[in-house]
Amino acid sequence: MCKRLITVYFFVLFLVVSADYAHSAGFALMQQGTGPMGQGNAFVAQADDPSALFFNPAGISQLEGGQAYLGSTIIVPRLKYNGPGNQDEKTVAKVFVTPQVYLTQQISPQIYFGFGVFSPFGLGTYWDGGWEGRYLATKSSLETVNLNPNMVYKKGNLAVSVGFNALRADLELKKKLLLPSFPDGESKLTDDTWGYGYNLGLLYHVNDSWQLGLSYRSKIKLSFDDGDADFEVSAPLKNAFPDTKGTGDLDLPPSLTAGISFKPDNKWTLEFDVAWIGWSTYDEIKVKFKDPVYGQYSSVQPKKWEDVFSYRFGVKYRMSDRYTFRAGYVFDKAPVPDSNLDPQLPDGDRHIYTAGLDWKLWDKTVLGVAYNFMYGKERHKDNEIMPYLPDDSRNLRANGYYRQRVHSVGLSLYYKF
């Protein structure tokens, strides 16, 4: 049994690392394990399974021997738009799948090592090519995969961790072009790159009832230096819209999470976390062209997102030796200001309701399942982020009301060597 599971583990690891990670949705992806996912991602102070490598790697100091974790999250988002003339639009129906692989090993009573492969950020918004806001966005896709080794040192009741992040990102942005006297054109920007960062973690075991956790992930700078800027336009306009190269930067935000867990007895565990996400790094999307495009050497789309807090509460109930139930709630503040709200991600404040179940199949194997429902507060877009549109085309700015709903299901297999 052990050898067979190890073989399956490395086979899946190969498939995951070789994949394009083409199915991620949202921008910050917190569904990185069924245990945390089932209890509202309130996990930084418990961190007691290998998915701690994402939430707080210091927590793997609680895991003896070697442990492996395979997980996947199926995400089904839907975004609806209602315009001033009661125009109703929906994003194209898509199903996204994000895998996770975690491996931990105790090296000595004080030293632990962990390695994680996961997708921490992703953006997947697909609008029909003829929708009202087609000159703002039709496809916005950011796919990431992060390789994250961590070392942990434990001394008494305190464990600290340090990790390195090597993140690969693939970006694709598409929108229609308004060309007076000609049919709509289309612009497409694609590129891939690597970015690097670090992460730190701390776990303090106060006593048998209380634990404190702290986790920090640094900003990761992505420099897209060799992007393809392609344009589909009518033949008479091709010289004004040449296919060329584009460069630009995207800074993925830092985050800091603090949490406290309380275990009143051997059945119940409660946790409350507060997370800060430094979204102010997402200031603008600026693309510099190698050749002039319609007389311009650059294109700028302001973002000016704001730093926000997320509040997470979770509860875990050990029903028996075989079954553990989890439930939780998350409130995420939207980082997008009204002045720059756009259809790429018209995010509103989010309420997330969660539940999960762990099923111990055998002595060393646990199957996990979790469900999240995200209810996004309706946002009203009423801004002038496309001032170059003619006055009689103001409706093409896609001002109106946006509403977001997301269903997510997580599955995992956790094995202790």
C-alpha positions in Angstrom: 0.0 0.0 0.0 2.7 2.5 1.0 4.8 1.9 -2.2 1.7 2.1 -4.4 0.6 5.5 -2.9 4.2 6.9 -3.2 4.2 5.9 -6.9 0.8 7.6 -7.4 2.0 10.6 -5.6 5.1 11.2 -7.8 3.1 10.4 -10.9 0.5 13.1 -10.0 3.3 15.5 -9.0 4.8 15.1 -12.5 1.5 15.8 -14.1 0.9 18.9 -12.0 4.3 20.4 -12.5 4.1 19.6 -16.3 0.7 21.2 -16.6 0.0 24.7 -17.8 -2.2 25.5 -14.7 -4.6 26.9 -17.2 -7.6 26.7 -15.0 -7.6 29.3 -12.2 -10.2 31.8 -11.4 -10.2 35.0 -9.3 -7.0 36.8 -8.4 -5.9 35.6 -5.0 -6.7 31.9 -4.7 -7.2 30.8 -1.1 -8.7 27.3 -1.7 -5.4 25.5 -1.1 -6.5 22.5 0.9 -9.8 20.9 2.0 -9.1 21.3 5.8 -8.6 25.0 5.7 -11.2 25.4 2.9 -13.8 23.7 5.0 -13.2 26.0 8.0 -13.2 29.4 6.2 -9.4 29.4 5.6 -9.0 30.1 9.4 -5.9 27.8 9.7 -2.8 29.8 10.4 -2.7 28.9 14.1 -3.7 25.2 13.6 -1.7 24.4 10.5 -1.8 20.7 11.4 -1.7 19.1 7.9 0.6 19.5 4.9 -1.5 22.3 3.4 0.1 24.4 6.2 2.8 24.9 3.6 0.5 27.5 2.0 -1.1 29.0 5.2 1.8 28.8 7.7 4.7 26.5 7.0 5.8 26.7 10.6 2.9 24.3 11.3 4.6 21.3 9.7 6.7 21.1 12.9 3.6 19.3 14.2 3.9 16.5 11.6 6.0 13.5 12.4 7.9 11.5 9.8 7.0 12.0 6.1 3.6 13.1 4.8 2.1 13.7 1.3 -0.9 15.6 0.3 -2.7 15.7 -3.1 -5.5 18.2 -3.6 -7.6 19.8 -6.3 -10.3 22.5 -6.2 -13.0 22.8 -8.8 -14.2 26.4 -9.2 -17.4 27.5 -11.0 -17.6 31.3 -11.1 -20.4 33.4 -12.7 -20.5 37.2 -13.1 -23.6 39.0 -14.2 -24.0 42.5 -15.6 -27.1 44.6 -15.8 -26.8 47.9 -17.8 -28.8 51.1 -17.7 -31.1 49.9 -20.4 -31.8 46.6 -18.6 -29.1 44.9 -20.7 -28.4 41.5 -19.1 -25.0 39.9 -19.7 -23.2 36.9 -18.2 -19.6 35.8 -18.4 -19.1 32.7 -20.5 -19.6 29.6 -18.3 -16.3 28.0 -17.3 -15.1 25.4 -14.9 -11.6 25.9 -13.5 -9.5 23.3 -11.7 -6.5 24.2 -9.4 -4.3 21.4 -8.1 -2.1 21.4 -5.0 0.8 19.1 -4.0 2.4 19.2 -0.6 5.2 17.0 0.8 6.7 17.3 4.3 9.6 15.5 6.0 10.8 15.6 9.6 14.6 15.6 9.4 15.3 15.7 13.2 13.4 16.6 16.4 14.1 20.3 15.6 14.3 20.5 11.8 11.6 20.0 9.2 11.4 20.4 5.4 8.4 21.0 3.2 7.8 21.5 -0.5 4.6 22.8 -2.0 3.3 23.3 -5.6 0.2 25.4 -5.9 -1.5 28.3 -7.7 -1.7 31.3 -5.4 -3.1 33.8 -7.9 -5.3 33.5 -11.0 -7.6 35.6 -13.1 -10.1 34.1 -15.5 -12.9 36.4 -16.7 -14.4 35.6 -20.1 -17.1 37.9 -21.7 -18.8 37.2 -25.0 -17.1 39.1 -27.9 -20.2 41.1 -28.6 -21.1 42.3 -25.1 -21.6 45.9 -24.2 -18.2 46.3 -22.5 -16.1 44.6 -25.2 -13.9 47.6 -25.6 -12.8 47.2 -21.9 -12.3 43.4 -21.7 -13.4 40.2 -23.4 -10.8 37.8 -21.9 -8.6 38.4 -18.8 -6.5 35.4 -17.9 -3.6 35.1 -15.4 -2.3 31.6 -14.7 0.3 30.9 -12.0 2.2 28.0 -10.5 4.4 28.5 -7.4 7.2 26.2 -6.3 7.7 26.8 -2.6 10.4 24.9 -0.5 10.4 25.7 3.3 12.7 25.0 6.2 11.3 24.9 9.8 13.2 25.1 13.1 11.4 24.1 16.3 12.6 25.0 19.8 10.4 24.1 22.7 6.9 25.6 22.1 8.0 27.9 19.2 8.5 27.0 15.6 9.7 29.4 12.9 9.9 28.9 9.1 11.5 30.5 6.1 10.6 29.7 2.5 11.5 30.6 -1.1 9.0 31.2 -3.9 9.6 30.7 -7.6 6.4 31.6 -9.4 5.7 31.2 -13.1 2.9 33.3 -14.6 1.1 33.3 -18.0 -0.9 36.4 -18.9 -3.4 36.9 -21.7 -5.5 40.0 -22.1 -8.0 40.5 -24.9 -10.5 43.2 -25.8 -12.2 44.7 -28.9 -11.1 47.9 -30.6 -13.5 50.6 -31.6 -12.5 51.7 -35.1 -14.9 54.4 -36.5 -16.0 53.6 -40.1 -14.5 50.1 -39.8 -15.6 46.8 -38.1 -14.4 46.2 -34.6 -10.8 45.1 -34.3 -9.2 43.1 -31.5 -6.1 43.4 -29.4 -4.4 40.5 -27.6 -1.4 40.7 -25.3 0.3 37.4 -24.2 3.5 36.7 -22.3 4.9 34.4 -19.6 7.6 35.0 -17.0 9.0 34.0 -13.6 8.9 36.0 -10.4 10.6 35.4 -7.0 9.8 36.0 -3.4 10.0 34.7 0.2 7.7 33.7 3.0 8.1 33.5 6.8 6.0 31.7 9.4 5.7 31.4 13.2 3.7 29.0 15.4 3.6 29.3 19.2 2.0 26.5 21.3 0.8 28.3 24.4 -0.7 25.3 26.1 -2.9 22.3 25.2 -5.8 24.7 24.5 -4.3 27.7 22.8 -2.0 28.3 19.8 -0.9 31.4 18.0 0.1 31.7 14.3 1.7 34.3 12.1 2.5 34.1 8.4 4.0 36.5 5.9 4.3 36.2 2.1 6.4 38.8 0.2 5.5 40.8 -2.9 6.4 39.0 -6.2 7.4 41.2 -9.1 6.5 39.9 -12.5 8.4 41.5 -15.4 6.8 40.7 -18.8 9.7 41.7 -21.1 8.9 39.8 -24.3 5.1 39.9 -24.7 3.3 39.5 -28.0 1.0 42.4 -28.8 -1.2 41.2 -31.7 -3.9 43.1 -33.5 -6.7 42.0 -35.8 -8.0 45.0 -37.8 -9.2 45.7 -41.3 -6.5 45.6 -44.0 -6.4 49.4 -44.5 -5.6 49.9 -40.8 -2.9 47.2 -40.5 0.0 49.6 -40.8 -1.4 51.6 -37.9 -1.9 48.5 -35.8 1.2 46.3 -36.4 1.9 43.1 -34.5 4.7 44.0 -32.2 6.3 43.3 -28.8 5.2 44.7 -25.5 6.7 45.0 -22.0 5.2 45.7 -18.6 5.3 44.8 -14.9 2.8 43.3 -12.6 3.4 43.2 -8.8 1.6 40.4 -6.9 0.7 41.7 -3.4 2.3 40.8 -0.1 0.2 39.4 2.7 0.3 39.1 6.5 -2.0 36.7 8.4 -2.4 36.4 12.2 -4.6 33.9 14.0 -5.5 32.3 17.3 -6.9 28.8 17.8 -8.7 27.5 20.9 -9.3 23.8 21.7 -11.7 23.5 24.7 -11.6 19.7 24.6 -10.4 16.9 22.3 -13.4 17.2 20.0 -13.7 20.9 19.2 -11.3 23.5 17.8 -12.1 27.1 17.0 -10.0 29.6 15.2 -10.2 33.3 14.2 -7.7 34.9 11.7 -7.2 38.4 10.3 -5.3 38.8 7.0 -3.9 41.9 5.4 -3.4 41.9 1.7 -1.3 44.7 0.1 -3.3 45.2 -3.1 -1.9 48.7 -3.5 0.9 47.1 -5.4 -1.6 46.7 -8.3 -1.4 50.3 -9.4 -1.8 50.1 -13.2 -1.4 48.0 -16.2 1.1 49.8 -18.5 2.3 48.2 -21.7 5.2 49.7 -23.7 5.2 48.8 -27.4 8.3 48.3 -29.4 6.6 49.8 -32.5 3.9 52.6 -32.4 0.3 51.3 -32.2 -2.1 53.9 -33.7 0.7 56.5 -33.1 1.2 55.5 -29.4 4.2 53.8 -27.8 2.3 52.8 -24.7 -1.1 51.8 -23.3 -2.0 52.6 -19.7 -5.0 51.1 -17.7 -5.2 52.6 -14.2 -6.1 50.2 -11.3 -5.1 51.9 -8.0 -6.3 49.1 -5.9 -6.3 49.5 -2.1 -4.9 47.4 0.8 -7.6 45.4 2.5 -8.3 43.1 5.4 -10.0 39.7 5.4 -11.7 38.2 8.5 -11.9 34.4 8.9 -13.7 32.2 11.4 -13.6 28.4 11.4 -14.7 25.5 13.6 -13.5 21.9 13.5 -15.5 19.1 15.2 -14.0 15.6 15.6 -17.2 13.4 15.5 -15.3 10.1 15.8 -11.9 8.5 15.1 -12.9 8.4 11.4 -14.9 11.6 10.7 -14.1 15.3 11.3 -16.6 18.0 10.3 -15.6 21.6 9.6 -17.5 24.9 9.0 -16.5 28.5 8.6 -17.2 32.0 7.4 -15.0 34.6 5.6 -15.5 38.3 5.0 -13.3 39.7 2.3 -13.2 43.5 1.7 -13.0 44.3 -2.0 -9.7 46.2 -3.0 -11.2 47.8 -6.2 -12.1 51.5 -5.9 -15.2 52.8 -7.6 -13.2 55.2 -9.7 -11.4 52.3 -11.5 -13.9 49.5 -11.3 -13.8 47.6 -14.6 -15.2 44.3 -16.1 -11.8 42.5 -15.8 -12.7 41.9 -12.1 -15.6 44.0 -10.9 -15.1 42.7 -7.4 -17.4 43.5 -4.5 -17.1 42.7 -0.8 -17.4 39.0 -0.4 -19.2 36.7 2.1 -18.0 33.1 1.9 -19.7 30.2 3.6 -17.8 27.0 4.0 -18.2 23.4 5.1 -16.0 20.3 4.9 -15.5 16.7 6.0 -12.4 14.5 6.6 -12.9 10.8 6.3 -10.1 8.5 7.6 -10.0 5.7 5.1 -7.2 3.7 6.7 -4.8 4.2 9.5 -2.5 6.5 7.5 -4.8 7.8 4.8 -7.4 10.6 5.0 -9.8 11.7 2.3 -11.0 15.3 2.5 -13.9 17.1 0.8 -14.9 20.8 1.2 -17.4 23.2 -0.3 -17.4 27.0 -0.5 -20.1 29.4 -1.7 -19.0 33.0 -2.4 -21.6 35.7 -2.4 -20.3 38.9 -3.9 -21.9 42.2 -3.0 -23.4 44.0 -6.0 -21.1 46.7 -7.4 -22.3 49.8 -9.4 -19.8 50.9 -12.0 -20.3 54.6 -12.9 -16.9 55.9 -14.0 -15.1 57.3 -17.1 -12.2 54.9 -17.4 -12.4 55.2 -21.2 -12.5 58.9 -21.8 -11.5 58.5 -25.5 -14.9 57.0 -26.4 -17.2 59.4 -28.2 -20.1 60.9 -26.2 -22.7 58.9 -28.1 -20.9 55.7 -27.1 -21.0 56.2 -23.3 -23.0 53.0 -22.9 -19.9 51.1 -24.2 -18.1 51.9 -20.9 -20.3 49.1 -19.5 -21.5 51.2 -16.6 -24.1 49.4 -14.6 -24.5 46.8 -11.9 -22.2 43.7 -11.5 -22.9 40.7 -9.3 -20.6 37.7 -8.6 -21.3 34.2 -7.4 -18.8 31.4 -7.1 -19.2 27.7 -6.1 -16.0 25.7 -5.2 -15.5 22.1 -4.3 -12.3 20.7 -3.0 -11.0 17.2 -2.8 -7.8 15.9 -1.2 -5.9 12.7 -0.3 -3.6 12.9 2.7 -1.1 10.1 3.4 1.3 9.6 6.4 4.4 7.6 5.6 
